[in-house]
């Protein structure tokens, strides 16, 4: 069979209305897809955010615990685990290419295309759509773009104070229609691949959309679906969220919801082409996301503030539609994680997962296997689960999640700042009960220590090579030296 993988950056799983946790956000195409397929209700990242997630997604091997010190110079940001695919690890595209698949990859997620990352390995055809966030794509004078339509009236309009926004607006200044948004371009390139390869089956297509990642900047009209009364002369698309009042927060959330609806439209466009080309009944489709984001659920905004402490961040979207809509309507409550995708997809396609490279051996913490699990038996009902708990690593924090509790700690710190939530009584994870339940914390801490192969505080064998975004470095220098046409 063919295989289409759609990854959406920062798309909260509970933003798909069909999952039953919101009745506000309009996602008609993902809703229909969920009804025609299988919904995994407890899917979580094993290592997050962006690069860590995708590396495990396409190699089938855990990234956490962090254990490599590959060079990341020139890569920004470059936090824990933020490095290339290891040279001894096969990618799904390489495996499928060796099995006769036409392979295509189209994305505006610029992190994957930075120096040394290796995500294009195994693709017969790939394209990087330039311009998202701080992608050092276009350049110009300090006054080349006007920041005021995106800043409150009392904010400094200096680019050095809003460097990422400045770079983003430089990159986006030639947009005219919805199809000029970079996520739309990535989906349109993917559609071209489908049209070009309808007679080159089997094929593997991976389309990776950076939206709805910040800046939350949907095409005109999408945010107004959720906030039609906004009358201010500016939109808080990026970088000022922490200073917003309640009215501003409502608008910021509307911008995010609008991006979700826009991305839903793009997914629907690609899925529609699969139908039009007569390929849907021969194609396995998986739609996932790398993590969620905080929307002031716990007083914070964006993903990194509380990282894997809460479900809204560490949960991932995972919807799967089989050829012929087999198993339509199935809901799976067992735990699944992103490194399960490779063994699952290969099993569905009837391909044995064997190394192309003799050195490609899955190994993890304390000598334990780090390979993902084939989760097809969860769909067929042959198994009730493939793991009893999920472990997620994000920077210097890790969580151990069961169907009873979510425990998290700063695993390298002498003061681990433990959080514990009873997810049965407190699904929103609002009340930290760690002080009242030291015995439960001790049991879950022991699980984390066994996984890491050492007692807390732990020390992992990785290294960070710090880098800054070129736009940030240039803005600092240009402002200091009065260069670049500053008024």
TORLO-624170 format. One line per 10 residues: number of its first residue (from 1); their letters; for each residue y, x, z of C-alpha. Coordinates in Angstrom, 1 decimal. Layout:
<fises>
NUM) a) Y,X,Z ~ ...
</fises>
This chain:
<fises>
1) xxxxxxxxxx) 0.0,0.0,0.0 ~ 3.6,0.9,-0.3 ~ 5.7,1.7,2.8 ~ 9.4,1.0,3.5 ~ 11.0,2.3,6.7 ~ 14.4,1.1,7.6 ~ 16.1,2.8,10.6 ~ 19.4,1.4,12.0 ~ 21.4,3.6,14.3 ~ 22.6,2.2,17.6
11) xxxxxxxxxx) 21.3,-1.3,16.8 ~ 20.5,-3.0,20.1 ~ 17.2,-4.8,20.0 ~ 18.6,-7.9,21.7 ~ 21.2,-8.2,18.9 ~ 18.5,-9.8,16.7 ~ 18.7,-13.5,17.5 ~ 15.0,-14.1,16.8 ~ 14.0,-12.0,19.7 ~ 15.4,-14.7,21.9
21) xxxxxxxxxx) 17.9,-12.8,24.0 ~ 21.2,-13.9,22.4 ~ 22.5,-16.9,20.6 ~ 25.7,-15.4,19.5 ~ 25.1,-12.7,16.9 ~ 24.3,-13.7,13.3 ~ 21.3,-11.9,11.9 ~ 19.7,-14.4,9.5 ~ 17.8,-11.8,7.5 ~ 16.3,-9.9,10.4
31) xxxxxxxxxx) 15.5,-13.3,12.0 ~ 13.6,-14.3,8.9 ~ 11.9,-10.9,8.8 ~ 10.8,-11.2,12.4 ~ 9.3,-14.7,11.8 ~ 7.3,-13.3,8.9 ~ 6.2,-10.2,10.8 ~ 5.3,-8.8,14.1 ~ 7.8,-8.3,16.9 ~ 7.2,-5.5,19.5
41) xxxxxxxxxx) 9.0,-6.8,22.6 ~ 8.7,-3.6,24.6 ~ 9.5,-0.7,22.3 ~ 11.3,2.3,23.7 ~ 12.3,5.8,22.5 ~ 10.4,8.8,23.8 ~ 13.3,11.2,23.3 ~ 16.8,10.1,22.4 ~ 19.4,9.9,20.9 ~ 19.7,10.4,17.1
51) xxxxxxxxxx) 17.9,13.6,16.1 ~ 15.3,13.6,18.9 ~ 14.3,10.0,18.0 ~ 14.0,10.6,14.3 ~ 12.1,13.9,14.6 ~ 9.4,12.1,16.6 ~ 9.6,9.1,14.2 ~ 8.6,11.1,11.2 ~ 6.3,13.7,12.7 ~ 4.3,11.5,15.1
61) xxxxxxxxxx) 4.9,14.1,17.9 ~ 6.8,13.8,21.1 ~ 10.1,15.6,21.3 ~ 10.5,15.2,25.1 ~ 10.0,17.3,27.2 ~ 12.4,19.7,25.4 ~ 10.6,22.9,24.7 ~ 12.2,24.7,21.7 ~ 15.3,26.9,21.4 ~ 15.8,26.7,17.7
71) xxxxxxxxxx) 19.2,27.8,16.4 ~ 21.6,24.9,16.3 ~ 24.7,26.8,15.4 ~ 26.8,24.7,13.1 ~ 25.3,21.5,14.4 ~ 27.4,19.1,16.5 ~ 26.7,17.5,18.8 ~ 23.8,19.7,19.9 ~ 22.5,18.5,23.2 ~ 19.0,18.7,24.6
81) xxxxxxxxxx) 16.3,18.5,21.9 ~ 18.9,18.3,19.2 ~ 17.3,20.6,16.6 ~ 15.3,20.8,13.4 ~ 11.8,19.6,12.7 ~ 9.6,22.5,13.7 ~ 8.2,24.4,10.6 ~ 4.6,24.0,11.8 ~ 4.9,20.2,12.1 ~ 4.1,18.1,9.0
91) xxxxxxxxxx) 6.4,15.1,8.2 ~ 5.2,11.7,7.1 ~ 6.8,12.3,3.7 ~ 4.9,15.5,3.2 ~ 1.6,13.9,4.1 ~ 2.2,10.9,1.8 ~ 3.5,13.2,-1.0 ~ 0.2,15.1,-0.9 ~ -1.6,11.7,-1.1 ~ 0.1,10.7,-4.3
101) xxxxxxxxxx) 3.1,8.8,-3.0 ~ 6.5,8.7,-4.7 ~ 8.8,9.5,-1.7 ~ 12.5,8.6,-1.4 ~ 15.0,9.0,1.4 ~ 18.6,7.7,1.4 ~ 20.9,7.8,4.4 ~ 24.5,8.2,5.6 ~ 23.3,9.5,9.0 ~ 25.0,12.8,8.6
111) xxxxxxxxxx) 23.3,14.6,11.5 ~ 20.0,14.9,9.6 ~ 21.7,16.8,6.8 ~ 23.4,19.5,8.9 ~ 22.2,23.1,8.7 ~ 18.5,23.8,9.5 ~ 17.5,20.2,10.2 ~ 14.6,19.8,7.7 ~ 14.5,16.1,7.4 ~ 14.4,16.2,3.6
121) xxxxxxxxxx) 11.1,17.9,3.5 ~ 8.5,16.1,1.5 ~ 10.8,13.8,-0.5 ~ 10.6,13.7,-4.2 ~ 14.1,12.1,-4.2 ~ 16.7,12.0,-1.5 ~ 20.5,11.5,-1.2 ~ 23.0,12.0,1.5 ~ 25.9,9.6,1.5 ~ 28.9,11.5,2.9
131) xxxxxxxxxx) 31.6,10.4,5.3 ~ 30.4,8.9,8.6 ~ 32.1,9.7,11.9 ~ 32.9,13.4,12.1 ~ 31.1,14.5,8.9 ~ 33.3,17.3,7.6 ~ 33.6,15.8,4.1 ~ 37.2,15.2,3.1 ~ 40.2,17.0,4.4 ~ 44.0,16.8,4.2
141) xxxxxxxxxx) 47.3,17.1,6.1 ~ 47.8,16.1,9.7 ~ 49.7,13.0,8.4 ~ 47.2,12.2,5.7 ~ 46.1,9.0,7.4 ~ 47.8,6.5,9.7 ~ 46.1,6.1,13.0 ~ 48.3,3.4,14.3 ~ 46.2,0.4,13.0 ~ 43.4,1.6,15.2
151) xxxxxxxxxx) 45.3,2.5,18.4 ~ 47.1,0.4,21.0 ~ 50.9,0.6,20.8 ~ 51.2,2.8,23.8 ~ 48.6,5.4,22.6 ~ 49.4,8.8,21.2 ~ 49.1,8.7,17.4 ~ 48.4,12.5,17.3 ~ 45.2,13.4,15.3 ~ 44.3,16.0,17.9
161) xxxxxxxxxx) 44.0,13.3,20.5 ~ 41.7,11.3,18.2 ~ 40.0,13.9,16.2 ~ 36.8,12.0,15.3 ~ 38.8,8.9,14.3 ~ 41.1,11.1,12.2 ~ 38.2,12.7,10.3 ~ 36.5,9.3,9.8 ~ 39.6,7.8,8.4 ~ 40.1,10.7,6.1
171) xxxxxxxxxx) 36.6,10.2,4.8 ~ 37.1,6.4,4.4 ~ 40.5,6.3,2.8 ~ 39.3,5.4,-0.7 ~ 37.3,2.3,0.2 ~ 38.1,-0.9,-1.7 ~ 35.0,-3.2,-1.4 ~ 32.1,-3.7,0.9 ~ 29.9,-1.6,-1.4 ~ 32.2,1.4,-0.6
181) xxxxxxxxxx) 31.0,1.4,3.1 ~ 28.6,4.3,3.4 ~ 25.8,2.2,4.9 ~ 26.1,-0.1,1.8 ~ 25.9,2.9,-0.4 ~ 22.7,4.1,1.3 ~ 21.0,0.7,0.9 ~ 22.2,0.5,-2.8 ~ 20.7,4.0,-3.5 ~ 17.5,2.8,-1.9
191) xxxxxxxxxx) 17.4,-0.3,-4.0 ~ 17.8,1.9,-7.1 ~ 14.8,3.9,-5.9 ~ 12.8,0.7,-5.7 ~ 13.8,-0.3,-9.2 ~ 13.0,3.1,-10.6 ~ 9.7,3.4,-8.9 ~ 8.3,-0.1,-9.3 ~ 5.7,1.4,-11.7 ~ 5.2,4.5,-9.6
201) xxxxxxxxxx) 3.2,3.0,-6.8 ~ 2.4,3.8,-4.2 ~ 5.7,4.8,-2.8 ~ 7.3,5.6,0.6 ~ 11.0,4.7,1.0 ~ 13.1,5.6,4.1 ~ 16.6,4.2,4.3 ~ 18.5,5.2,7.3 ~ 21.8,3.5,8.1 ~ 24.3,5.1,10.5
211) xxxxxxxxxx) 25.8,1.7,11.2 ~ 26.2,0.0,13.6 ~ 27.0,3.3,15.2 ~ 30.6,3.9,16.2 ~ 33.2,3.8,14.9 ~ 32.7,0.0,14.9 ~ 34.4,-0.6,11.7 ~ 32.8,-3.4,9.7 ~ 34.3,-4.7,6.4 ~ 37.2,-7.2,6.9
221) xxxxxxxxxx) 36.1,-10.6,8.2 ~ 32.9,-9.6,10.0 ~ 34.5,-9.1,13.4 ~ 36.4,-12.4,13.0 ~ 33.1,-14.2,13.0 ~ 33.0,-13.4,16.8 ~ 36.7,-13.1,17.6 ~ 38.8,-15.3,15.2 ~ 41.8,-15.4,17.5 ~ 42.6,-11.6,17.6
231) xxxxxxxxxx) 46.2,-11.3,16.6 ~ 47.1,-7.7,17.6 ~ 48.2,-5.3,14.8 ~ 45.4,-2.9,15.6 ~ 41.6,-2.8,16.0 ~ 39.8,-0.8,18.7 ~ 37.2,0.7,16.4 ~ 36.7,4.0,18.2 ~ 37.8,6.2,21.1 ~ 40.0,4.0,23.2
241) xxxxxxxxxx) 37.3,1.6,24.6 ~ 37.3,2.9,28.1 ~ 41.0,2.0,28.5 ~ 40.7,-1.5,27.1 ~ 41.5,-4.7,29.1 ~ 39.2,-7.7,29.0 ~ 40.8,-9.0,25.8 ~ 40.4,-5.6,24.1 ~ 36.8,-5.4,25.2 ~ 36.1,-8.8,23.6
251) xxxxxxxxxx) 37.5,-7.5,20.3 ~ 35.5,-4.2,20.5 ~ 32.3,-6.1,21.1 ~ 33.2,-8.4,18.1 ~ 33.6,-5.3,15.9 ~ 30.1,-4.1,17.0 ~ 28.6,-7.5,16.4 ~ 30.3,-7.6,13.0 ~ 28.7,-4.3,12.1 ~ 25.3,-5.7,13.2
261) xxxxxxxxxx) 25.8,-8.7,10.9 ~ 26.9,-6.5,8.0 ~ 23.9,-4.3,8.4 ~ 21.7,-7.5,8.5 ~ 23.2,-8.5,5.2 ~ 22.3,-5.0,3.7 ~ 18.7,-5.3,5.0 ~ 18.4,-8.7,3.5 ~ 19.7,-7.4,0.2 ~ 16.9,-4.7,0.1
271) xxxxxxxxxx) 14.2,-7.1,1.2 ~ 15.3,-9.5,-1.5 ~ 14.9,-6.9,-4.1 ~ 11.3,-6.2,-2.9 ~ 10.6,-9.9,-3.5 ~ 12.4,-10.0,-6.9 ~ 10.4,-7.0,-8.1 ~ 7.1,-8.5,-6.9 ~ 6.5,-5.7,-4.4 ~ 6.6,-7.5,-1.1
281) xxxxxxxxxx) 3.0,-8.4,-1.0 ~ 2.0,-4.8,-1.6 ~ 4.4,-3.2,0.9 ~ 4.4,-2.5,4.6 ~ 7.9,-2.7,6.0 ~ 9.0,-1.5,9.4 ~ 12.6,-1.9,10.7 ~ 13.5,0.1,13.8 ~ 16.5,1.5,15.6 ~ 17.0,4.8,17.5
291) xxxxxxxxxx) 18.5,3.3,20.6 ~ 21.0,0.7,21.8 ~ 24.4,1.0,23.4 ~ 26.2,-0.2,26.5 ~ 28.7,-3.0,25.9 ~ 30.1,-3.0,29.4 ~ 26.8,-4.4,30.7 ~ 27.0,-2.0,33.6 ~ 30.7,-1.3,33.4 ~ 30.3,1.3,30.7
301) xxxxxxxxxx) 30.5,1.5,26.9 ~ 28.7,3.6,24.3 ~ 25.2,5.0,24.7 ~ 25.6,8.3,26.6 ~ 27.2,7.0,29.7 ~ 24.1,5.6,31.3 ~ 21.6,6.9,28.6 ~ 18.0,6.1,29.6 ~ 19.0,4.6,33.0 ~ 19.0,1.1,31.4
311) xxxxxxxxxx) 17.1,-0.9,28.9 ~ 20.1,-1.6,26.7 ~ 20.2,2.1,25.8 ~ 16.5,3.3,25.7 ~ 15.0,0.2,24.1 ~ 14.5,0.3,20.3 ~ 14.1,-2.4,17.7 ~ 10.6,-2.5,16.1 ~ 9.8,-5.2,13.6 ~ 6.8,-4.9,11.3
321) xxxxxxxxxx) 5.9,-7.0,8.3 ~ 2.5,-6.6,6.7 ~ 1.6,-7.3,3.1 ~ 1.0,-10.9,2.5 ~ 2.8,-11.6,5.8 ~ -0.4,-11.0,7.7 ~ -0.1,-11.6,11.5 ~ 3.2,-13.4,11.0 ~ 4.8,-14.6,14.3 ~ 2.8,-12.2,16.4
331) xxxxxxxxxx) 4.6,-11.0,19.6 ~ 3.3,-7.8,21.2 ~ 4.3,-7.2,24.8 ~ 2.5,-3.8,25.2 ~ 4.5,-0.6,25.3 ~ 5.1,1.2,22.0 ~ 7.3,4.2,21.2 ~ 8.7,5.8,18.1 ~ 6.2,8.6,17.8 ~ 3.6,5.9,17.3
341) xxxxxxxxxx) 5.0,5.2,13.8 ~ 3.2,8.0,11.9 ~ -0.4,7.3,13.1 ~ 0.2,3.6,12.7 ~ 1.6,3.8,9.2 ~ -1.1,6.2,8.0 ~ -3.8,4.0,9.5 ~ -2.4,0.9,7.7 ~ -2.4,2.9,4.4 ~ -5.9,4.1,5.0
351) xxxxxxxxxx) -4.9,7.8,5.1 ~ -6.5,10.2,7.5 ~ -3.9,12.1,9.6 ~ -5.0,15.7,9.2 ~ -2.7,18.7,9.3 ~ -1.4,20.1,6.0 ~ -0.6,23.3,8.0 ~ -3.4,24.9,10.0 ~ -0.8,25.5,12.8 ~ 0.2,21.9,13.0
361) xxxxxxxxxx) -1.4,21.0,16.3 ~ 0.1,18.3,18.5 ~ 0.7,19.7,22.0 ~ 2.8,18.6,24.8 ~ 3.7,19.1,28.4 ~ 1.1,20.7,30.6 ~ -1.3,21.0,27.6 ~ -1.5,17.3,27.1 ~ -1.5,15.7,23.6 ~ 1.9,14.7,22.4
371) xxxxxxxxxx) 0.8,12.7,19.3 ~ 1.6,9.1,19.1 ~ -0.9,6.2,19.1 ~ -2.1,3.9,16.3 ~ -0.8,0.5,17.5 ~ -2.5,-1.6,14.9 ~ -5.2,-2.6,17.4 ~ -2.4,-4.2,19.4 ~ -1.6,-6.4,16.5 ~ -5.2,-7.4,15.7
381) xxxxxxxxxx) -5.9,-8.0,19.4 ~ -8.6,-5.4,19.7 ~ -6.5,-3.7,22.5 ~ -4.1,-5.0,25.1 ~ -2.3,-1.7,25.4 ~ -2.2,2.0,24.3 ~ -0.3,3.3,27.4 ~ 0.4,2.1,30.9 ~ 4.0,3.3,31.0 ~ 6.7,4.8,28.8
391) xxxxxxxxxx) 8.5,8.1,29.5 ~ 11.9,8.6,27.9 ~ 14.0,11.7,27.9 ~ 17.7,11.7,27.2 ~ 19.6,14.9,27.8 ~ 19.0,15.9,31.4 ~ 17.7,12.5,32.5 ~ 14.3,10.9,32.2 ~ 12.9,7.5,32.9 ~ 9.4,6.2,33.7
401) xxxxxxxxxx) 9.1,2.5,32.8 ~ 6.3,0.1,33.6 ~ 6.1,-3.7,33.4 ~ 7.1,-3.7,37.1 ~ 9.8,-1.0,37.5 ~ 12.2,1.3,35.6 ~ 12.7,4.6,37.4 ~ 15.0,7.3,36.3 ~ 16.2,10.7,37.6 ~ 18.2,13.8,36.7
411) xxxxxxxxxx) 15.1,15.8,36.5 ~ 16.6,19.3,36.7 ~ 19.0,18.6,39.6 ~ 18.5,19.3,43.3 ~ 20.0,15.9,43.8 ~ 18.1,13.8,41.2 ~ 20.3,10.7,41.5 ~ 17.4,8.4,41.4 ~ 17.7,4.8,40.1 ~ 15.0,2.1,40.4
421) xxxxxxxxxx) 15.1,-1.4,39.0 ~ 12.6,-4.2,39.5 ~ 12.4,-5.4,36.0 ~ 10.5,-8.5,36.9 ~ 13.2,-9.8,39.3 ~ 16.1,-8.0,37.7 ~ 15.6,-7.8,33.9 ~ 19.3,-6.9,33.4 ~ 18.7,-3.8,35.7 ~ 21.9,-4.5,37.7
431) xxxxxxxxxx) 20.7,-3.7,41.2 ~ 19.5,-0.1,42.1 ~ 16.9,-0.5,44.8 ~ 15.9,3.1,45.0 ~ 17.3,3.5,48.6 ~ 15.2,0.6,49.8 ~ 12.0,1.7,48.1 ~ 11.4,5.5,48.6 ~ 7.7,5.0,48.3 ~ 7.9,3.5,44.8
441) xxxxxxxxxx) 10.4,6.2,43.8 ~ 8.0,8.9,45.1 ~ 5.1,7.4,43.1 ~ 7.1,7.2,39.9 ~ 8.6,10.7,40.5 ~ 5.0,12.0,40.7 ~ 4.2,10.4,37.3 ~ 7.2,12.2,35.8 ~ 6.3,15.5,37.5 ~ 2.7,15.2,36.2
451) xxxxxxxxxx) 4.1,14.6,32.7 ~ 6.4,17.6,32.9 ~ 3.8,19.8,34.5 ~ 6.1,20.9,37.3 ~ 7.7,19.5,40.4 ~ 11.4,18.3,40.4 ~ 13.8,19.9,40.0 ~ 12.1,21.0,36.8 ~ 13.2,23.6,34.3 ~ 12.5,23.1,30.6
461) xxxxxxxxxx) 12.1,25.9,28.1 ~ 14.8,24.9,25.7 ~ 18.3,26.3,24.9 ~ 21.6,24.9,23.6 ~ 23.8,26.8,21.2 ~ 27.2,25.1,21.6 ~ 29.1,24.1,18.5 ~ 32.2,22.1,17.8 ~ 33.0,19.7,14.9 ~ 35.0,21.6,12.3
471) xxxxxxxxxx) 37.7,18.8,12.3 ~ 38.2,19.3,16.0 ~ 38.5,23.1,15.7 ~ 41.0,22.8,12.8 ~ 43.1,20.2,14.5 ~ 43.5,22.3,17.6 ~ 44.5,25.4,15.6 ~ 46.7,23.5,13.2 ~ 48.6,21.7,15.9 ~ 49.0,24.9,17.8
481) xxxxxxx) 50.3,26.9,14.8 ~ 52.3,24.0,13.3 ~ 50.2,24.0,10.1 ~ 48.9,21.3,7.9 ~ 52.1,19.3,7.2 ~ 52.7,18.1,10.8 ~ 55.9,16.1,11.0
</fises>
